[in-house]
Amino acid sequence: MGRMEMRATAQQIDAISRRYAEIYGFERSADWLVLKLQEEVGELVQAYLAKTGRQRDKGHSPEEIDRRYALELADAVGMLLALAEATGVDIEQAIDDKWLVWDRRGSQRAGEADAPEAE
């Protein structure tokens, strides 16, 4: 996903989350988004345990378990994007600053001054 695609996806998910809150009549605050993220991460953990055979399958096929895992990953990422959008975080820039900087620095550790490593 490119930079503009991620931003557009975050905005779309944020809009869907706002409609969801309107339909069900609750305040969609930053606190609610953080708590909802925690809920989704818990569901992701359950799906991961099922996918890795450390939880009963509850009668679901391996394909159904894989699909649930993928959807729970999407839920967690979606809530992260909605939280970023709602709190004014440029998630693309934050990812660039935190993760993609490693590609620009090559073998040097991110965040360190441009100095040779100690011998």
Beta strands, then each sheet from edge to edge (+ up, - down):
end
